[in-house]
Amino acid sequence: MSTNTVSRKRGLSFYARIYKKILIQDLKSKMSYRADFIISTIGMIMTNLSGFVTFLILFRNFPSINGWDYHHMLFLYGFSLVALTPVQCFFDNNWNLRFQVQSGDFIKYCFRPINVFFYFMSEVFDVKGLGQLAFGVGTLVYAWYHIGMEVTVLRICLLILFLITASLFMIAIMNFAAATCFWIVGSGYVMVIMFRFKDFAKYPASIFSGIFKVIFTFIIPIAFVAYYPSLAVLDPCEAPVLSWCAPLLGILFFWLSYKFWMLGVRKYDFTGS
């Protein structure tokens, strides 16, 4: 029986137990270098703080950007930071994929009787993302309070749903970018370019026009990393159709990225490249 057949028979509880064990060991390893952990976390917070300061300086000169005032822009910024946390924490090993493929070390993941995608991603948990999460949540709460939105069970549920939705889009984008290494030798630039696009997520897609709006909505769906999902939370009654379609589109886009990633694995396994 092939390892792929065995891995498909594994249940969710099995993978949860395996991930828990791997995570504990990884955290123990990282916490043994506490100075590195503290410095990297502070660095992550300072990086995100610079974005906060950028908005502060920008809105001292402009009262709004295409109808978005300071606190609504902060909400979008905080939303994007929280949405980007899962790809930072749980899928950071995508950055190492091209090195493993080029060196030939990736072949070890193909011989274990568990899902290759899970096995590879579970090896790395980037704790720096927790600093980003804390800053993002703080920014969201601050913006929420100053916007004056009512706190209801429905709105909190919408917030959680659309944060997960936004995360799926960014994870999928990076999965697609990372998996190009199975076909492109110099695929590092693809990862860097796709990751840089995340900076556009903190701005409303309405500021783009023409071809750029089409690209950032339907080709490289950065607009779904924060803009469209956040509209459903800010004003559910006025949110566009794309906002309400986002959860299904996010699941579909993630599934396609997973299939593309696994297609690369099969190519690698069959060719030994």
ZIRA-V847266 format. One record per backbone hydrogen bond with DSSP energy under -1.0 kcal/mol. NH is the residue of the N-H (numbers start at 1). CO is the residue of the C=O. E is the energy in kcal/mol with one decimal. If there is no record, write none. Layout:
((NH,CO,E) (NH,CO,E))
This chain:
((6,2,-2.0) (7,3,-2.5) (8,4,-1.6) (15,11,-1.7) (16,12,-2.3) (17,13,-2.2) (18,14,-2.3) (19,15,-2.8) (20,16,-2.2) (21,17,-1.8) (22,18,-2.4) (23,19,-3.1) (24,20,-2.3) (25,21,-1.9) (26,22,-2.4) (27,23,-2.7) (28,24,-2.3) (29,25,-2.1) (30,26,-2.3) (31,27,-2.9) (33,30,-1.6) (37,33,-1.9) (38,34,-2.9) (39,35,-2.7) (40,36,-2.5) (41,37,-2.1) (42,38,-2.5) (43,39,-2.4) (44,40,-2.1) (45,41,-2.3) (46,42,-2.7) (47,43,-2.1) (48,44,-2.0) (49,45,-2.3) (50,46,-1.6) (52,48,-1.4) (53,49,-2.4) (54,50,-2.1) (55,51,-1.9) (56,52,-1.8) (57,53,-2.5) (58,54,-2.6) (59,55,-2.7) (61,58,-1.2) (62,58,-1.6) (65,68,-2.5) (68,65,-1.9) (73,69,-2.3) (74,70,-2.1) (75,71,-1.9) (76,72,-2.0) (77,73,-2.3) (78,74,-3.2) (79,75,-2.6) (80,76,-2.2) (81,77,-2.0) (82,78,-2.2) (83,79,-2.4) (84,80,-1.7) (88,84,-1.6) (89,85,-3.0) (90,86,-2.7) (94,91,-1.5) (95,92,-1.7) (96,93,-1.5) (100,96,-2.0) (101,97,-2.4) (102,98,-2.4) (103,99,-2.0) (104,100,-1.0) (106,100,-1.9) (107,104,-1.2) (108,105,-1.5) (109,106,-1.7) (110,107,-1.2) (114,112,-1.3) (119,115,-2.7) (120,116,-2.6) (121,117,-2.4) (122,118,-2.5) (124,121,-1.2) (126,89,-1.9) (127,125,-1.0) (129,126,-1.5) (130,127,-1.8) (132,128,-1.2) (133,129,-2.3) (134,130,-2.3) (135,131,-2.1) (136,132,-2.6) (137,133,-2.8) (138,134,-2.2) (139,135,-2.3) (140,136,-2.4) (141,137,-2.6) (142,138,-2.3) (143,139,-2.6) (144,140,-2.9) (145,141,-2.3) (146,142,-1.9) (147,143,-2.2) (148,144,-1.5) (149,144,-1.4) (156,152,-2.2) (157,153,-2.4) (158,154,-2.4) (159,155,-2.4) (160,156,-2.4) (161,157,-2.6) (162,158,-2.7) (163,159,-1.8) (164,160,-2.2) (165,161,-2.1) (166,162,-2.4) (167,163,-2.1) (168,164,-2.0) (169,165,-1.4) (170,166,-1.7) (171,167,-2.7) (172,168,-2.3) (173,169,-2.3) (174,170,-2.1) (175,171,-2.3) (176,172,-2.7) (177,173,-2.2) (178,174,-2.8) (179,175,-2.4) (181,178,-1.7) (182,179,-1.8) (183,180,-1.8) (184,180,-3.1) (187,185,-1.2) (191,187,-1.5) (192,188,-2.2) (193,189,-2.5) (194,190,-2.4) (195,191,-2.4) (196,192,-2.2) (197,193,-1.3) (198,195,-1.4) (199,196,-1.8) (200,197,-1.8) (201,198,-1.4) (203,200,-1.6) (207,204,-1.9) (208,205,-1.5) (212,209,-1.2) (214,210,-1.5) (215,211,-2.5) (216,212,-2.6) (218,214,-2.9) (219,215,-1.3) (220,215,-3.4) (222,220,-3.4) (223,216,-2.9) (224,221,-1.3) (225,222,-2.0) (228,223,-2.2) (230,226,-2.6) (231,227,-1.6) (234,230,-2.8) (235,231,-2.3) (238,235,-1.1) (244,240,-1.1) (245,241,-1.7) (249,245,-2.4) (250,246,-3.1) (251,247,-2.0) (252,248,-2.3) (253,249,-2.9) (254,250,-2.4) (255,251,-2.5) (256,252,-2.5) (257,253,-2.1) (258,254,-2.4) (259,255,-2.4) (260,256,-2.3) (261,257,-2.4) (262,258,-2.7) (263,259,-2.0) (264,260,-1.7) (265,261,-1.6) (266,262,-2.3) (267,263,-2.0) (268,264,-2.4) (269,265,-3.0) (270,266,-2.4) (271,267,-2.3) (272,268,-2.6))
